[in-house]
Amino acid sequence: MFGESTSRSPNWRRLALLVALSAPLPAMATNGYFAHGYSASQRAMGGAGTALTEDALVSTINPAGLVWVGNRVDVNFSVFAPVRDYTTFARGENANIGIISIDPATVKSDNDLFYIPGFAYSRRIDDFSSWGVAVYGNGGMNTEYQGNTAQFGQGFGLGPLSFATQCNGTLGGGTPVAGRADPIGFCGGATNKSAASVNLIQLFVAPTYSFKVGDRTSIGISPLIAGQRFRADGLSAFKPFSNSPDKVTDNGYDFSYGYGGRVGVLTGVIPGIGIGASYQTRIRMTELDEYSGLFAEQGGFDIPSSWNVGLSLHLSDNLRVALDYQRINFSEVASVGNPLDPNRFVNDCALPRLLNGIIPIVGSSDQSSACLGADKGPGFGWQDVQVYKLGVQYKFAAFKFRAGYSINDGQPIPSDEVLFNILAPAVIEKHYTAGLSYQYSKSIGFDLAAMYAPSNPVRGKNPLSNVEATLPEILLGGAAGGSAALDNAFGVDPEDQDISLDMHQWEITLGFNYRF
């Protein structure tokens, strides 16, 4: 009806996730860090498939579909290439004092070829129910920028004494550039980890139970077991502005685990039309303890909730059209959704810390709710994403030909959040897809899918590159615990440095299925 069909303990689960996450799995920065699709058929149809049951990996977007696919195993393997870069520009000609600016350059991220496995199994229990399991992943924060330098404290000095410096690394995590002094320790000082980089992988194991309600409707549920692996390097210059300076960067891989669920429904009560919907809960993960000074909520990095609805139109025996809508609630996770409020960050965190290194009697190193790692500390400022997906499938003999398109209503990164998102430039908005499948026999089939996501640069201001206040106002305001002159001194203005984030990507997926 919706497609075609033919007739342990928690410690062990954690160990299995740990082994899987230790493999060199990829980043998949498509819709934020959610993949545009999880099976070859979904990937070939723009990610659509909530109401179309083509394979056992339907459980990754709608567990209700599993009961319609019969007994089968699906294995996918993808080659994924995200090409990411940033471009930084000079500050304005009339720029004043700067906290941090990245020297003008275009820098391309290393690590732009990844290999993505996927697996699903489905087995009938009886004529009205099925069970199965799927293993799949998300990612999206995997960048590594070699080279370039950053300027700190431009114009910051007293008479002939200057506190300005230039540091190696995109975000200044290395040592001072040769010949430059660093009197108050702006530079991160790392000798072998100046390259700014992050790496996030999320893995899901989804056992699924699906059952029919009548002849045309089904319900499904998937408890989700999730694990994630993360590391950050080259961010040492930000350690002074954290509540836990030793837990910001260069601490190797850390792992966290969590549990959640997905529920779905699928119905064909209207002849020729399938209607599906599913909801994935927010998955509350254990904290990334080694990065409790980087992420908000002391290392919290939950997986946001999402939901989707879909239609499948059976226009003829051989022609299917699938339409999906998906919403991903990135803003509900503080470490992802908290914005960088430059005035609050500088006035309540950075400035007291800096003054403490110059004039300890007026500075402060106390814990602050505005610093990195705090509950309301800076995050990536991502907004929620809505995705619209369209897929077409035409069957001819043993072949199915597929094409698709998806578009976001706006990628998750606002133009005023480009500074930290150099590390996570998830700026993709559109996907163009195509593919085909070939049913070699009743038992064996093959799939092919291709995706291309074009460039969609986002350009915005670096709000920490220019201060609309004089040095006496900064020093006096900091000594007094703040002043009206500093209330909006660190906001976006025309003299700020411009930063442009860009990405394009392609992917090839091969699939194999076995029906039994």
N, C-alpha and C positions, 0 to 999 in steps of 0.2 A: 504493500500500500504506500509506504513512504519511500521505499527504495526497492531493492531486489534481494531476496534471500533464498537459500537452499537449506534443504534439510541437512601462626606462631606467637611468640611473646613480644612485648614492646622493646626489650633489649635487642632482640634479633632484628626487628624492624629498623631500629636506630643503626645497628651495625650495617645492614644492607644499604641504608641511605648514605652512611658515611663512606662506604666503599664506592658507591656510584658517584657521589659528589667529589671524590678524590680524583676521578678521571678528568681529562682535559676537555670538558664539555664547553659549549659555546655561549656567547652572548647572542641574544635574539632581539635586538632593539627594533621592534616593528611598531606596534601600537603601545607606545611607552616601552615597557619591557615585557609585555604580553605578546606571544607569537600571533601572527595573523591567522594561522590555522595549524592544526596538529596532525592531520593525516594528509596523504597525497591528494585525496579527493577534495578536502577542504582547502588545501593550499592552491589547488588548480582553479577553484571557484571563488577566489577572493576572500576565503575564510568562511563563506556561508555554508550552512549545513545543520542548523538547529532543528529544522523540520525535514531533513533528508537523510535517510539511513543508508549510506553507501558502504560502511565498513565498521569494524568494532571500535575504532577510535572515535566514533560518534559520542561515546561516553565522556570524552574530554570536554564537550560543549553541551551535551544533553543526555544524561544517563537514561532517560526514558526510551531512547532509541535502540538500546541494546537488545531488547526482546525481539526486534524485527530483523536482526541480521543473521540469525542462525548460529551454527557452530563454525567458528573460524578463528584464524590467527592472522594478524596484520603486523607486518614489520616494515618500517620506513627508515630510510637513511638519506639525510640531506647534506649538501655542501652549501654553506651559507657565507656570503661575503659582504659585510657591512664596511663601507669605505667612509671614514669619519675624519674631519679636520676642523680646526678653528683658525680664524684670522683675527689678529689684533691690530689696532690702528693707533696712531699717535694721539696723545691728549690734545685738547684745544690749545690754541696759541696763548690764551689768557688764563690757562689753568693755574690754580693756586697750589696749596699744599696737597700732596697725595698720600694716601695710606699704602695702597698697592696698585701698580699698573704693570701689565705684562708687555714686554718690549715688542714693537711691531714686527709681525711675522705671520706666515701661514705655516702651520705645523700639522702634518698628517699623523694620525694614530697608527702605531704598529698593531700587529695582530688583527688582520682583516680577512682571515680564512678559517672557518670552523666547520666541524663535522657533527651532525645532530642525529642521534638515533631516536626511534620511537617504537613502541610496542603495545599491542592490545590483544586480548584473548576473550572470546565469548563462547559460552556453552549453554545450551538449553537445559532447563531443569525438567520442564514438561511443556505442554502446548501453550501454556499461559505465562511462563516466567523463564528468565535466564539470569545467569550470573557471569561475571567476568572481571578482568583487571586490566588497567592501562597504566603505562609508565611513560611520562612525558616531562617536559621542562619549560621553564621561562628563563630569561636572562635580560641583559640589556645594558648593564653598566660594565663594560669591558673595554677600557681604553688605556693606551700607554703612549705618552708624549715625550719623546726624547728631544733633548736640546732646548733652546731658547732660554731667556733669562727674565727676571722680574725686578722691578724697581720698587723700593720701599722708602717711605718717609721723604719723598721729593719735596724740597722747600722747608723741611723740618730741621731747624737749627737755631742757634743763638749766636749772633755776631759771626765771627770766623769759624765757630764750632758747628759742624753739620752732622746730623744724625742719619742722613740719607745713605743708602747703599744699594748695590745691585747684586742679586743672588742668582746662582745657577739653578735651572729648572723652571718649567712653565709657571709653577706657583711658588718658586723661591725655596724649594726644599733642600737645595744643596748649599755649598760653601759660597762665600763672597767671590765675585768675579775677581780675577787676578788684579792686584793693585788697588782694590777697593777695601776700605775699612768697614767694620760693622760694629760701631761703638755700643749700641744697646741691644744687639742680638736679634735683628730682624730676620736674618737668614736662618733656614732650618738647620744648616750645618752638616747634613748628611753627606758623606764623601762618596758613597756608591749607590745612593738611592735618590738622586735629584730628579729623575724622571717622574712626572706626575702620572699616577695610574690607579685604577680601581678595577676590580673583577668580582662580579656577582653572578652566581648560578643558583637557580631554584629548581628543585626536582620534586615531582609529585608521583605518588603511588596511589591509584584510585581503584580499589575494589568496588564493584557495582552490582546492584540487584535491580532488575527491571521486571515489571509484571503488567499484564494486560488488564484493563477494566472494560469488559465487553469486547467487541470485535474490532473496534476502530480507535481505541484510546489506550495509552499506556502511561505508567508512572515509573520513575527511576530515582534511585538514591545512591550517591557515591560518598562514603566517608573518605576524606582526604588525609593522607599522611604526607607531610611536606618537610623537606630539608633544604637548607641553603648554605652556601659557602661564599665567604667574602674576604677580600684583602684590599688594603690601600697602601700606597707607597708615595713618597715624594711630597708629603703634605706637612713636613715638620715645621714650616714657618707659621703654621696655624696652632701649634701646640700651646703657645702662651695664652691663646684666646679660648681655651677649653677649661672646663671644670675638672677634667682628668687628663692632664697633658701627656701622660705616658700611654694613653689609650686612644691616640688619634691616628697614628700611622706607623708603618714599617713593623708591624707585629705579626706578619705572616698570615696564613689562612685561619679564619675562625669559622665555626659551624654553629648553626642553630636549627631547632626542630619545632614543629607545631602540628596541630590537628584542626581540621575544619570539615566542611562538607559541601556537596552540591546536590540539589534536587531538581527534577525536571518533569515536564509533562509533554505529551505528544498526542495529537488527535487528528483523525481524518473524517470527522463527522460530516463535513461538507464535501460532497463528491468532487474529486479533482484537486482538492486543496488540503495540504497538510499544515497544521499549526503547531508550533512548538515554543516552549519557553523553559528557561532554567535560571537558577540563582546559586551563586557560590558565596558562601559566608566569608567574612573576614577571617583570615587564618592568623591566630595569635601565636607568634613565634617566641621561643626563648631568646634572651638578649644575646647580641654579639658582644660578649664581655671584653674582648680584646680591642673593640672600637667603641667603648662606652663613652669616650671623650670626643667622638666624632659625630655620631648620630644622636638625634634628639631622644629623650626618654632613656638616657644612659645606655645606648646601644640597641634600642628598640628598632626592629625592622619587620613589622608585620606585613603580610600579603593582603592587599586590599580586596574588598568584596567586588563582585561584578555580577551583571545579569544580562541576559540576552533573550530576544524573541525572534521568531523566524517564520517565514511562509515558504512552502514549496508548492509550485503550480505545475500540475501535470497537464500540459497543453496537448499532448498526444501520447500514444504508447511509447514513443521514443524521445520525446522532448520534455525536459524538466527545467524550470527556472526557480532558483532559490534566492530569497531576500532575507537578510538578517539585520538586526539592530543590536549593538552591544554597548554597554556603559561600564566603564572601569573607574572605580572611586578612589583614585590615587590620593585625593586630598584628606581622606580619613586617617592616613598613616602619617604621623607627625614628622618622621625623619625624611619622608618623601614630600609631603605637602606643606610643611612649615615654610613660609617665605623668609628671605633674607631682608630684614628691616634694617637698612644701613644705619639710620640714626640711633636706633635702640642698640644695635650690635656695637657701634663705636662708642657711644656715650656711656653705656652701662657695662661694657665689657672691655673692648680694645683700649680705649683711652685710659681708664684707670690702671690697666695692666702696663701700658707703655710708660705712663708717668711714674709708676712704681719702680720701673727700671732706671729712671732718670732722677726723680726727686721722691724717694720712698715716703717721705712724710706726707705728701699730698696724693700719692697713688694708692692703689689697693690691689691685692691679689685674692680678695675674698671670692667665694663662690657667687655666681651671678646667674639669674634666670635668662640672661641675654647671651650667654656664652655657649659655645659648642658643647653638646652633650646634655644640656638642660632640657627639661620637658618642653619648654617653649623656645628652645634654641634654634638657630638657623637650620633649615633643611634645603631641599632642592627647589621648593616652591612650585611643584607640579600641580596643575589643575586637572580636574576630572576630564575623561576623554569619552566622546560618543563616536561610535564607528558604524558606518553604513556599508553593507556588503551586498554585492550582486553576483550571482553565478548562474551559468547556463550549461546544460549538459545535453548532448545529443547522442543517442545510441544508434550504431550502424553495425549490423552483424555482431561480431564478437568484440567490437570496439565501442568505447564511450569517449567522445571528444568534449573537452571542457574548456571554459574560459571564465574569467571573473575580474572584478574591479572592487576596490574598497576605498573609502575616503573617511578621514576624521573630520569632525567639525572644527578642528584646531588641535594641533599637536600639543603635548602637555606643558611645554616650556614657554611661559610668558617672556616678552622681550626684555623685561626688567630683571630677569633671573638668569642671565647668560653667564655670569661670572663663575659660580660654582658648577653650572651645567656644562662647562668645558669637559668635566669628567664624565658626563652622562648626556651626550647630545642627541637625545631621542626626538629628533625633529621631523620624522617621517609622517606624511599625511596621506599619501596615495600608494596603492599597490595595483599593479597590472599583472594578471596571472593567466596561465593556460596549461593544458595538460591532456593526457589521454590515459585510458586503461585498456588492457587486452586480456580477455578471458581465454587463456590457452586451453583449458579443459574445465570440466565441472568442478574440479578440485583446486586448480592452480590459476592464479591471475597475476598480472603485473601492472604497475602504475608508474606514470611519469608526470611530474609537475614542475613548472618553472614560474618564478616570480621576479619582477623588477619593480623597485621602488625608486622613483626619481628624486633628484636633489630638491630640497626645500629649505634653503638657508633662513635662519632666524638671526636678526641683527638687533642688538640692544646696547645699553650703556653699562659700563662698569661704575657703580655708584661709589666705590671706594677709591677711585682714581683722582678725585678732585674735591676739595673741601671749600665750601663757601664761607670761610671764616679766616681771620688772621691768626698767626701764631700766638700773640698775646691773648686773644679771645679763647683759643683752645686751652692754653696753659692755665689762665685764670678760671675759665669755666670748669676745667677738670679739677683744679684745686678746690673749687667751691662745691664740687659734687654736681655740676651741671649749671647751665645758664641759658637764658632765652636765645642768645646768639648761636647756640649750638643745637637748638631743638630740631632744626631742619637743615643743618649745615652739611649733612652727609647724604642728602637725597640726590636723585637724578637731575642733572643740569646739562646745558649744551657743551660745557667744557670737558665733560667726562670722556674717557676713552670709549670707543666703540669696539664691540666684540661680535664677531659673526660665527655662528655654529652651523655646520653643514654635515650632511650624510646622504649617500645614496647606497643602494644595496641590491644584490641579486641572490637568487637561491635556486638550486636544482634538487629535486627530491625523487628518489627511486623507491618504489614500494613493491612488496610481495605479499600475496595473501594465499592462504591455504584453507579450504573449506572441507569439513569432515562430517 
